[in-house]
């Protein structure tokens, strides 16, 4: 029995019978059935259907999110399509998404400090602050853990410290297995690092170096070395991605210097407390500046999402004016306005 012969290409092209395909190799009717398109929620991207629509294409006459719009209109004639930004209220979109999820988990109890932070609202047009909680108590507590930004002079010392640590062989000499007292090797390497640091300071500023190190021992300049090491630690806290190699060497050195036998032979301490916004304001007697409600404006975060450039510029100007107001209003002979600006910028 011979196999059925299907229609040739010529027969298919000349045939007018729509049922010709049923005689040979008919397709599965389930595959030809029209598929229902998933309904797009109102206000969402027609492509991904789960992101808020942010762009309207006048030629496609559809709404897209930024990612899908860039992907679809990146090549060909679609690059010439006219796109229009949509005014999207991000807060309403997030609220709608939360309502749609149907999750009703009980919120955790907020601490008094967190409640005080969330109770402060800002008006983008007037710059007024509406504080309904203990914002002053919250910001005062938080200031205890905010490191003070480095000044220009401190940044110069930081560069010298990084250079000294880069050439130091502290870990190579201390951790190697050899005869002799390990404590004495630690002391010798710490003094060598201090000597390198002293030479770099003298080379960068001869007068300052002469004042610090002329006819003086390392113990006489203990405060200077503590200050330089503290600058390095403070910089690392604010910039975790910096000083990757040098900081590890510094930590080993400072930890070893805290040993009782090393401290006794060294003759001076190398560790000083980290300078924070709170400790600086407290030492200068102007801690009450954090109780002013304008601190909320001077330290608020400016988020550009969902705002026009004019609104962002307005908020930046309001923030700068608030910082200048506080610097002038609370400046004292002991605490000049520049120190107050540094503290506010640190927050």
NORJO-V470396 format. One record per residue. N is the residue number from 1. RES is the residue in one letter. PHI is phi in whole degrees, 0 to 359 (NA if undefined). OMEGA is omega as a letter, one per 30 degrees, with the letter a starting at -180 (* if undefined). BURIAL is 1 if it has 9 or more other ideal C-beta (glycine too) atoms within 8 Angstrom, else 0. Layout:
n->N res->RES phi->PHI omega->OMEGA burial->BURIAL
n->N res->RES phi->PHI omega->OMEGA burial->BURIAL
This chain:
n->1 res->X phi->NA omega->a burial->0
n->2 res->X phi->275 omega->a burial->0
n->3 res->X phi->286 omega->l burial->0
n->4 res->X phi->298 omega->l burial->0
n->5 res->X phi->266 omega->a burial->0
n->6 res->X phi->280 omega->l burial->0
n->7 res->X phi->295 omega->l burial->0
n->8 res->X phi->281 omega->l burial->0
n->9 res->X phi->297 omega->l burial->0
n->10 res->X phi->297 omega->l burial->0
n->11 res->X phi->299 omega->a burial->1
n->12 res->X phi->294 omega->a burial->1
n->13 res->X phi->291 omega->a burial->0
n->14 res->X phi->274 omega->a burial->0
n->15 res->X phi->284 omega->l burial->0
n->16 res->X phi->255 omega->a burial->0
n->17 res->X phi->283 omega->l burial->0
n->18 res->X phi->291 omega->a burial->0
n->19 res->X phi->267 omega->a burial->0
n->20 res->X phi->299 omega->a burial->1
n->21 res->X phi->293 omega->a burial->1
n->22 res->X phi->284 omega->a burial->0
n->23 res->X phi->279 omega->a burial->0
n->24 res->X phi->205 omega->l burial->0
n->25 res->X phi->63 omega->a burial->0
n->26 res->X phi->296 omega->l burial->0
n->27 res->X phi->284 omega->l burial->0
n->28 res->X phi->291 omega->a burial->0
n->29 res->X phi->298 omega->l burial->0
n->30 res->X phi->293 omega->a burial->0
n->31 res->X phi->286 omega->a burial->0
n->32 res->X phi->280 omega->a burial->0
n->33 res->X phi->293 omega->l burial->0
n->34 res->X phi->297 omega->a burial->0
n->35 res->X phi->269 omega->l burial->0
n->36 res->X phi->284 omega->l burial->0
n->37 res->X phi->283 omega->l burial->0
n->38 res->X phi->293 omega->a burial->0
n->39 res->X phi->289 omega->a burial->0
n->40 res->X phi->272 omega->l burial->0
n->41 res->X phi->300 omega->a burial->0
n->42 res->X phi->296 omega->l burial->0
n->43 res->X phi->86 omega->a burial->0
n->44 res->X phi->249 omega->a burial->1
n->45 res->X phi->295 omega->a burial->1
n->46 res->X phi->286 omega->a burial->1
n->47 res->X phi->271 omega->a burial->1
n->48 res->X phi->269 omega->l burial->0
n->49 res->X phi->66 omega->l burial->1
n->50 res->X phi->230 omega->l burial->0
n->51 res->X phi->242 omega->l burial->1
n->52 res->X phi->295 omega->l burial->1
n->53 res->X phi->292 omega->a burial->1
n->54 res->X phi->235 omega->a burial->1
n->55 res->X phi->226 omega->l burial->1
n->56 res->X phi->245 omega->l burial->1
n->57 res->X phi->265 omega->a burial->1
n->58 res->X phi->289 omega->l burial->1
n->59 res->X phi->279 omega->l burial->0
n->60 res->X phi->287 omega->a burial->0
n->61 res->X phi->57 omega->l burial->0
n->62 res->X phi->218 omega->l burial->0
n->63 res->X phi->262 omega->l burial->1
n->64 res->X phi->226 omega->l burial->1
n->65 res->X phi->278 omega->a burial->1
n->66 res->X phi->299 omega->a burial->0
n->67 res->X phi->292 omega->a burial->0
n->68 res->X phi->293 omega->l burial->1
n->69 res->X phi->298 omega->l burial->1
n->70 res->X phi->295 omega->a burial->0
n->71 res->X phi->289 omega->a burial->0
n->72 res->X phi->286 omega->a burial->1
n->73 res->X phi->257 omega->a burial->1
n->74 res->X phi->272 omega->a burial->0
n->75 res->X phi->224 omega->l burial->0
n->76 res->X phi->67 omega->a burial->0
n->77 res->X phi->291 omega->a burial->0
n->78 res->X phi->294 omega->l burial->1
n->79 res->X phi->295 omega->a burial->0
n->80 res->X phi->270 omega->a burial->0
n->81 res->X phi->296 omega->l burial->1
n->82 res->X phi->277 omega->a burial->0
n->83 res->X phi->249 omega->a burial->1
n->84 res->X phi->228 omega->l burial->0
n->85 res->X phi->288 omega->l burial->0
n->86 res->X phi->264 omega->l burial->1
n->87 res->X phi->278 omega->a burial->0
n->88 res->X phi->247 omega->l burial->1
n->89 res->X phi->272 omega->a burial->0
n->90 res->X phi->298 omega->a burial->1
n->91 res->X phi->293 omega->l burial->0
n->92 res->X phi->293 omega->l burial->0
n->93 res->X phi->296 omega->l burial->1
n->94 res->X phi->295 omega->l burial->0
n->95 res->X phi->295 omega->l burial->0
n->96 res->X phi->295 omega->l burial->1
n->97 res->X phi->295 omega->l burial->0
n->98 res->X phi->294 omega->l burial->0
n->99 res->X phi->294 omega->a burial->0
n->100 res->X phi->292 omega->a burial->0
n->101 res->X phi->290 omega->l burial->0
n->102 res->X phi->74 omega->l burial->0
n->103 res->X phi->275 omega->a burial->0
n->104 res->X phi->234 omega->l burial->0
n->105 res->X phi->280 omega->l burial->0
n->106 res->X phi->294 omega->l burial->0
n->107 res->X phi->288 omega->l burial->0
n->108 res->X phi->286 omega->a burial->0
n->109 res->X phi->292 omega->a burial->0
n->110 res->X phi->272 omega->l burial->0
n->111 res->X phi->286 omega->a burial->0
n->112 res->X phi->296 omega->l burial->1
n->113 res->X phi->293 omega->a burial->1
n->114 res->X phi->294 omega->l burial->1
n->115 res->X phi->298 omega->l burial->1
n->116 res->X phi->294 omega->l burial->1
n->117 res->X phi->291 omega->a burial->1
n->118 res->X phi->281 omega->a burial->0
n->119 res->X phi->279 omega->a burial->1
n->120 res->X phi->267 omega->l burial->1
n->121 res->X phi->239 omega->a burial->0
n->122 res->X phi->237 omega->l burial->1
n->123 res->X phi->256 omega->a burial->0
n->124 res->X phi->293 omega->a burial->0
n->125 res->X phi->269 omega->a burial->0
n->126 res->X phi->260 omega->a burial->0
n->127 res->X phi->78 omega->a burial->1
n->128 res->X phi->285 omega->a burial->0
n->129 res->X phi->247 omega->l burial->1
n->130 res->X phi->245 omega->a burial->0
n->131 res->X phi->258 omega->a burial->1
n->132 res->X phi->250 omega->a burial->0
n->133 res->X phi->227 omega->a burial->1
n->134 res->X phi->274 omega->a burial->1
n->135 res->X phi->295 omega->a burial->1
n->136 res->X phi->299 omega->l burial->1
n->137 res->X phi->293 omega->a burial->1
n->138 res->X phi->293 omega->a burial->1
n->139 res->X phi->290 omega->l burial->1
n->140 res->X phi->293 omega->l burial->1
n->141 res->X phi->292 omega->a burial->0
n->142 res->X phi->292 omega->a burial->1
n->143 res->X phi->297 omega->l burial->1
n->144 res->X phi->292 omega->a burial->1
n->145 res->X phi->243 omega->l burial->0
n->146 res->X phi->258 omega->l burial->1
n->147 res->X phi->294 omega->l burial->1
n->148 res->X phi->281 omega->l burial->1
n->149 res->X phi->297 omega->a burial->0
n->150 res->X phi->285 omega->l burial->1
n->151 res->X phi->277 omega->l burial->0
n->152 res->X phi->298 omega->l burial->0
n->153 res->X phi->295 omega->l burial->0
n->154 res->X phi->294 omega->l burial->1
n->155 res->X phi->294 omega->l burial->1
n->156 res->X phi->295 omega->l burial->1
n->157 res->X phi->296 omega->l burial->1
n->158 res->X phi->298 omega->l burial->1
n->159 res->X phi->298 omega->l burial->0
n->160 res->X phi->293 omega->l burial->1
n->161 res->X phi->296 omega->l burial->1
n->162 res->X phi->298 omega->l burial->1
n->163 res->X phi->294 omega->a burial->1
n->164 res->X phi->294 omega->l burial->1
n->165 res->X phi->291 omega->a burial->1
n->166 res->X phi->293 omega->a burial->0
n->167 res->X phi->264 omega->a burial->0
n->168 res->X phi->288 omega->l burial->1
n->169 res->X phi->249 omega->a burial->0
n->170 res->X phi->301 omega->a burial->1
n->171 res->X phi->293 omega->l burial->0
n->172 res->X phi->294 omega->a burial->0
n->173 res->X phi->277 omega->a burial->1
n->174 res->X phi->278 omega->a burial->1
n->175 res->X phi->275 omega->a burial->0
n->176 res->X phi->286 omega->a burial->0
n->177 res->X phi->275 omega->a burial->0
n->178 res->X phi->203 omega->l burial->0
n->179 res->X phi->286 omega->l burial->0
n->180 res->X phi->108 omega->a burial->0
n->181 res->X phi->281 omega->l burial->0
n->182 res->X phi->291 omega->l burial->0
n->183 res->X phi->299 omega->l burial->1
n->184 res->X phi->294 omega->l burial->1
n->185 res->X phi->295 omega->l burial->1
n->186 res->X phi->300 omega->a burial->1
n->187 res->X phi->297 omega->a burial->1
n->188 res->X phi->297 omega->a burial->1
n->189 res->X phi->287 omega->l burial->1
n->190 res->X phi->294 omega->l burial->1
n->191 res->X phi->294 omega->l burial->1
n->192 res->X phi->296 omega->l burial->1
n->193 res->X phi->296 omega->l burial->1
n->194 res->X phi->297 omega->l burial->1
n->195 res->X phi->293 omega->l burial->0
n->196 res->X phi->298 omega->l burial->1
n->197 res->X phi->297 omega->l burial->1
n->198 res->X phi->297 omega->l burial->1
n->199 res->X phi->295 omega->l burial->0
n->200 res->X phi->293 omega->l burial->1
n->201 res->X phi->295 omega->l burial->1
n->202 res->X phi->296 omega->l burial->1
n->203 res->X phi->288 omega->a burial->0
n->204 res->X phi->279 omega->l burial->0
n->205 res->X phi->216 omega->a burial->0
n->206 res->X phi->296 omega->a burial->0
n->207 res->X phi->295 omega->l burial->0
n->208 res->X phi->296 omega->l burial->0
n->209 res->X phi->294 omega->l burial->1
n->210 res->X phi->297 omega->l burial->1
n->211 res->X phi->296 omega->a burial->0
n->212 res->X phi->280 omega->a burial->1
n->213 res->X phi->244 omega->a burial->1
n->214 res->X phi->293 omega->l burial->0
n->215 res->X phi->54 omega->a burial->0
n->216 res->X phi->228 omega->l burial->0
n->217 res->X phi->269 omega->l burial->0
n->218 res->X phi->299 omega->a burial->1
n->219 res->X phi->297 omega->l burial->0
n->220 res->X phi->290 omega->a burial->0
n->221 res->X phi->250 omega->a burial->1
n->222 res->X phi->303 omega->a burial->1
n->223 res->X phi->296 omega->l burial->0
n->224 res->X phi->295 omega->a burial->0
n->225 res->X phi->294 omega->l burial->1
n->226 res->X phi->300 omega->a burial->1
n->227 res->X phi->297 omega->a burial->1
n->228 res->X phi->293 omega->l burial->1
n->229 res->X phi->295 omega->l burial->1
n->230 res->X phi->294 omega->l burial->1
n->231 res->X phi->299 omega->l burial->1
n->232 res->X phi->296 omega->l burial->1
n->233 res->X phi->293 omega->a burial->1
n->234 res->X phi->294 omega->l burial->1
n->235 res->X phi->296 omega->a burial->1
n->236 res->X phi->293 omega->l burial->1
n->237 res->X phi->297 omega->a burial->1
n->238 res->X phi->280 omega->a burial->0
n->239 res->X phi->226 omega->a burial->0
n->240 res->X phi->299 omega->a burial->0
n->241 res->X phi->276 omega->a burial->0
n->242 res->X phi->262 omega->l burial->0
n->243 res->X phi->51 omega->a burial->1
n->244 res->X phi->295 omega->a burial->0
n->245 res->X phi->274 omega->a burial->0
n->246 res->X phi->295 omega->a burial->1
n->247 res->X phi->293 omega->l burial->1
n->248 res->X phi->299 omega->l burial->0
n->249 res->X phi->296 omega->l burial->1
n->250 res->X phi->296 omega->a burial->1
n->251 res->X phi->295 omega->l burial->0
n->252 res->X phi->300 omega->a burial->1
n->253 res->X phi->296 omega->a burial->1
n->254 res->X phi->291 omega->l burial->1
n->255 res->X phi->295 omega->l burial->0
n->256 res->X phi->295 omega->a burial->1
n->257 res->X phi->293 omega->l burial->1
n->258 res->X phi->278 omega->l burial->1
n->259 res->X phi->295 omega->a burial->1
n->260 res->X phi->300 omega->a burial->0
n->261 res->X phi->291 omega->l burial->0
n->262 res->X phi->289 omega->l burial->1
n->263 res->X phi->298 omega->a burial->1
n->264 res->X phi->294 omega->l burial->0
n->265 res->X phi->286 omega->a burial->1
n->266 res->X phi->289 omega->l burial->1
n->267 res->X phi->91 omega->l burial->0
n->268 res->X phi->203 omega->l burial->0
n->269 res->X phi->272 omega->a burial->0
n->270 res->X phi->248 omega->a burial->1
n->271 res->X phi->248 omega->l burial->1
n->272 res->X phi->232 omega->l burial->0
n->273 res->X phi->299 omega->l burial->0
n->274 res->X phi->292 omega->l burial->0
n->275 res->X phi->284 omega->l burial->1
n->276 res->X phi->242 omega->l burial->1
n->277 res->X phi->300 omega->a burial->1
n->278 res->X phi->295 omega->a burial->1
n->279 res->X phi->295 omega->l burial->1
n->280 res->X phi->292 omega->l burial->1
n->281 res->X phi->295 omega->l burial->1
n->282 res->X phi->292 omega->a burial->0
n->283 res->X phi->294 omega->l burial->0
n->284 res->X phi->267 omega->l burial->1
n->285 res->X phi->73 omega->a burial->0
n->286 res->X phi->234 omega->a burial->1
n->287 res->X phi->296 omega->a burial->1
n->288 res->X phi->293 omega->l burial->0
n->289 res->X phi->297 omega->a burial->1
n->290 res->X phi->289 omega->l burial->1
n->291 res->X phi->276 omega->l burial->0
n->292 res->X phi->287 omega->a burial->1
n->293 res->X phi->292 omega->l burial->1
n->294 res->X phi->290 omega->l burial->1
n->295 res->X phi->298 omega->l burial->1
n->296 res->X phi->297 omega->l burial->1
n->297 res->X phi->287 omega->a burial->1
n->298 res->X phi->290 omega->a burial->1
n->299 res->X phi->241 omega->a burial->0
n->300 res->X phi->288 omega->l burial->1
n->301 res->X phi->276 omega->l burial->0
n->302 res->X phi->259 omega->a burial->0
n->303 res->X phi->253 omega->a burial->0
n->304 res->X phi->275 omega->a burial->0
n->305 res->X phi->296 omega->l burial->0
n->306 res->X phi->77 omega->a burial->0
n->307 res->X phi->238 omega->l burial->1
n->308 res->X phi->280 omega->l burial->0
n->309 res->X phi->298 omega->l burial->0
n->310 res->X phi->296 omega->l burial->0
n->311 res->X phi->294 omega->l burial->1
n->312 res->X phi->296 omega->l burial->1
n->313 res->X phi->297 omega->l burial->0
n->314 res->X phi->297 omega->l burial->1
n->315 res->X phi->294 omega->l burial->1
n->316 res->X phi->297 omega->l burial->1
n->317 res->X phi->295 omega->l burial->0
n->318 res->X phi->298 omega->l burial->1
n->319 res->X phi->295 omega->l burial->1
n->320 res->X phi->297 omega->l burial->0
n->321 res->X phi->295 omega->l burial->1
n->322 res->X phi->295 omega->l burial->1
n->323 res->X phi->295 omega->l burial->1
n->324 res->X phi->295 omega->l burial->0
n->325 res->X phi->298 omega->a burial->1
n->326 res->X phi->293 omega->a burial->1
n->327 res->X phi->295 omega->a burial->1
n->328 res->X phi->279 omega->a burial->0
n->329 res->X phi->288 omega->a burial->0
n->330 res->X phi->248 omega->l burial->1
n->331 res->X phi->292 omega->l burial->1
n->332 res->X phi->227 omega->l burial->1
n->333 res->X phi->302 omega->l burial->0
n->334 res->X phi->279 omega->a burial->0
n->335 res->X phi->233 omega->l burial->1
n->336 res->X phi->293 omega->a burial->0
n->337 res->X phi->299 omega->a burial->0
n->338 res->X phi->296 omega->l burial->0
n->339 res->X phi->292 omega->l burial->1
n->340 res->X phi->296 omega->l burial->1
n->341 res->X phi->299 omega->a burial->1
n->342 res->X phi->298 omega->l burial->1
n->343 res->X phi->293 omega->a burial->1
n->344 res->X phi->293 omega->l burial->1
n->345 res->X phi->294 omega->l burial->0
n->346 res->X phi->294 omega->l burial->1
n->347 res->X phi->293 omega->* burial->1
